[in-house]
Amino acid sequence: MQTSLPFRSFAIGAATGLRSMTGPAAVAGSAGWGRVLPFLALGELIVDKLPQVPVRTIPPALAIRVIGGGLAGRSIAAAAGRNLVVGMLAGAAGAAGASYAGAAYRSYAARYMPAVVAALLEDGAAILLARVAAKRS
């Protein structure tokens, strides 16, 4: 099944909105940062479970997610030889939306399940989105 560039860019941005390093790690090249980002993403999956981690929607954290989502979306577009601006805007929009949606989900889910279970389900959603987005069709 072939997915559209805006959808894939939005999805990689959404993965970044849920976990700031997951989207960039999924599209990273094999040299330089491409070797480091997967480890940063794994570290974030672990650290995210700690209670002292700041809320993702405070301006600095949100800015990092939106910028990361935009860059990841741009990478999806570049790999497809398509319009970089469309990829960047879709990725940034996905990151912004998923940042707020993820925060709302965690607040809601915390009433019905242990926080770590809610976080693990969110991890799974971020990884699934990143895999779908980064898959070349």
Secondary structure, DSSP 8 states (H G I E B T S, - for coil): ----HHHHHHHHHHHHHHSTTHHHHHH--SSTHHHHHHHHHHHHHHHTTSTTS--TTSHHHHHHHHHHHHHHHHHHHHHHT--HHHHHHHHHHHHHHHHHHHHHHHHHHTTTS-HHHHHHHHHHHHHHHHHHHH---
